[in-house]
Amino acid sequence: MKRWLTLRIEGIILLASFLIGGAGFLYFEKMLLLKIVFLILLLFLLWWHFRFPSSRALIYLFYFLLVWNVLNLYFTVSFAYAHLIFLLLILALSFLYTIFFRIISFWWSYVLLYLVICLEIYLGLSFWPTDPYSKSMMILLAFYIYWEMVLAKGKTQSFWSIISVALILFFLILVTTSWYNA
């Protein structure tokens, strides 16, 4: 009964992420080509997730989409304490997505450590004059590295594959980031 309930909660989180993240991406994104590529990628990942349920690719995509939507909202509004409110919203999203990794023993200690890391990255990136794509990709990269390392639990081969993927993504993020003068 308990396993069924947790699977149902995960399904509700994924469905809500799909609807909110997809609608936000289609609303905020200006380029039609990226919208089409996004829809194709989303359909492929949905198929992949149902074919291989242990895959975490869909979780990472939805996490990126929701963080990207929050950062886009942050750039479209201006009111007092907006920075603090959106910081708390990103921390809440990060906490929500750690539910998918609760199979780990001492899960709460890992969650609290990740929230501190996410807080530091968000505050550090708030000073970069970049677009929401690169900021949300950096937060996603931290999410990926942290949780994959926790799940690898010291396996050397997994460690090097995670680090190599992270370095390639970090380099691609820095090269493709559109910098602007704030």
C-alpha positions as CSV (number, residue, x, y, z in Angstrom):
1,M,0.0,0.0,0.0
2,K,2.8,2.4,0.9
3,R,4.7,1.7,-2.3
4,W,1.6,2.3,-4.4
5,L,1.0,5.6,-2.7
6,T,4.6,6.8,-3.3
7,L,4.3,5.8,-7.0
8,R,1.1,7.7,-7.2
9,I,2.8,10.8,-5.7
10,E,5.7,10.5,-8.1
11,G,3.3,10.2,-11.0
12,I,1.4,13.3,-9.9
13,I,4.6,15.2,-9.5
14,L,5.8,14.2,-13.0
15,L,2.4,15.0,-14.6
16,A,2.3,18.4,-12.9
17,S,5.9,19.1,-14.0
18,F,5.0,18.0,-17.5
19,L,2.0,20.4,-17.7
20,I,3.6,23.4,-16.0
21,G,7.1,23.0,-17.4
22,G,5.9,22.3,-21.0
23,A,3.3,25.1,-21.0
24,G,5.9,27.5,-19.5
25,F,8.5,26.6,-22.1
26,L,6.1,27.0,-25.0
27,Y,5.0,30.4,-23.5
28,F,8.5,31.8,-22.8
29,E,10.5,30.4,-25.7
30,K,10.5,32.6,-28.8
31,M,12.1,30.4,-31.4
32,L,9.8,28.0,-33.2
33,L,12.6,25.6,-34.0
34,L,13.4,25.1,-30.2
35,K,9.7,24.6,-29.5
36,I,9.5,21.8,-32.1
37,V,12.8,20.2,-30.9
38,F,11.5,20.4,-27.3
39,L,8.2,18.6,-28.2
40,I,10.1,15.9,-30.0
41,L,12.6,15.5,-27.1
42,L,9.7,15.4,-24.6
43,L,7.8,12.7,-26.5
44,F,11.0,10.7,-26.8
45,L,11.8,11.0,-23.1
46,L,8.2,10.1,-22.2
47,W,8.5,6.9,-24.3
48,W,11.9,6.2,-22.8
49,H,10.6,6.7,-19.2
50,F,7.7,4.2,-19.7
51,R,10.0,1.7,-21.6
52,F,12.8,1.9,-18.9
53,P,11.2,3.1,-15.7
54,S,14.5,3.3,-13.8
55,S,15.8,6.1,-16.1
56,R,16.1,9.5,-14.5
57,A,16.3,11.5,-17.7
58,L,12.7,12.7,-17.4
59,I,13.2,13.8,-13.9
60,Y,16.2,15.9,-14.9
61,L,14.3,17.4,-17.9
62,F,11.3,18.4,-15.8
63,Y,13.6,19.8,-13.0
64,F,15.3,22.0,-15.6
65,L,12.0,23.1,-17.1
66,L,10.6,24.2,-13.8
67,V,13.8,26.0,-12.7
68,W,13.9,27.7,-16.1
69,N,10.3,28.8,-15.8
70,V,10.9,30.2,-12.4
71,L,14.0,32.2,-13.6
72,N,12.0,33.5,-16.6
73,L,9.3,34.7,-14.3
74,Y,12.0,36.3,-12.2
75,F,13.2,38.3,-15.2
76,T,9.6,39.5,-16.1
77,V,8.5,40.8,-12.7
78,S,9.9,43.5,-10.5
79,F,8.7,43.9,-7.0
80,A,10.2,44.1,-3.5
81,Y,11.8,40.9,-2.3
82,A,11.4,39.2,-5.7
83,H,14.9,37.8,-5.5
84,L,14.1,36.2,-2.1
85,I,10.8,34.8,-3.2
86,F,12.2,33.2,-6.3
87,L,15.1,31.8,-4.3
88,L,12.7,30.1,-1.9
89,L,10.7,28.8,-4.9
90,I,13.7,27.2,-6.4
91,L,14.7,25.6,-3.1
92,A,11.1,24.3,-2.8
93,L,11.4,22.8,-6.3
94,S,14.7,21.3,-5.4
95,F,13.2,19.7,-2.3
96,L,10.2,18.4,-4.2
97,Y,12.5,16.7,-6.7
98,T,14.5,15.0,-4.1
99,I,11.5,12.8,-3.4
100,F,12.6,10.8,-6.4
101,F,15.8,9.9,-4.6
102,R,14.3,8.9,-1.2
103,I,15.4,5.3,-1.6
104,I,18.8,6.2,-0.2
105,S,19.5,5.6,3.5
106,F,19.9,8.9,5.5
107,W,17.9,10.6,2.7
108,W,17.2,13.7,4.8
109,S,20.9,14.5,5.4
110,Y,21.5,14.4,1.7
111,V,18.5,16.6,1.0
112,L,19.7,19.2,3.5
113,L,23.2,19.2,2.1
114,Y,21.8,19.6,-1.5
115,L,19.6,22.5,-0.5
116,V,22.6,24.3,0.9
117,I,24.5,23.6,-2.3
118,C,21.6,24.8,-4.4
119,L,21.3,28.0,-2.3
120,E,25.0,28.8,-2.9
121,I,24.8,28.1,-6.6
122,Y,21.6,30.2,-7.0
123,L,23.1,33.1,-5.1
124,G,26.4,32.8,-7.0
125,L,24.7,32.8,-10.3
126,S,22.5,35.8,-9.5
127,F,25.6,38.0,-10.1
128,W,26.3,36.5,-13.5
129,P,24.9,38.6,-16.4
130,T,23.4,35.7,-18.3
131,D,20.1,34.4,-19.5
132,P,17.8,32.0,-17.6
133,Y,19.0,29.0,-19.9
134,S,22.5,29.0,-18.5
135,K,21.5,29.6,-14.9
136,S,19.0,26.8,-14.9
137,M,21.4,24.5,-16.7
138,M,24.0,25.2,-14.0
139,I,21.5,24.4,-11.3
140,L,20.5,21.3,-13.2
141,L,24.1,20.3,-13.5
142,A,24.6,20.6,-9.8
143,F,21.5,18.5,-9.2
144,Y,22.7,15.9,-11.6
145,I,26.3,15.7,-10.2
146,Y,25.1,15.6,-6.6
147,W,22.4,12.9,-6.9
148,E,24.3,10.7,-9.3
149,M,27.3,10.8,-7.0
150,V,25.1,9.9,-4.1
151,L,23.5,7.0,-6.0
152,A,26.9,5.8,-7.3
153,K,28.2,5.4,-3.7
154,G,31.9,5.4,-4.4
155,K,32.0,3.3,-7.6
156,T,35.1,4.5,-9.4
157,Q,33.7,3.8,-12.9
158,S,30.5,5.7,-12.2
159,F,32.4,8.5,-10.6
160,W,34.5,9.1,-13.8
161,S,31.5,8.9,-16.1
162,I,29.6,11.4,-14.0
163,I,32.5,13.8,-13.9
164,S,33.2,13.5,-17.6
165,V,29.5,14.2,-18.5
166,A,29.5,17.1,-16.0
167,L,32.7,18.6,-17.5
168,I,31.4,18.3,-21.0
169,L,28.1,19.9,-20.1
170,F,29.8,22.7,-18.1
171,F,32.0,23.5,-21.0
172,L,29.0,23.6,-23.4
173,I,27.1,25.8,-21.0
174,L,30.0,28.3,-20.8
175,V,30.6,28.3,-24.5
176,T,26.9,28.7,-25.5
177,T,25.9,31.2,-22.8
178,S,24.6,34.5,-24.1
179,W,26.2,37.2,-21.9
180,Y,24.8,40.6,-21.6
181,N,25.6,43.8,-19.8
182,A,23.4,44.3,-16.8
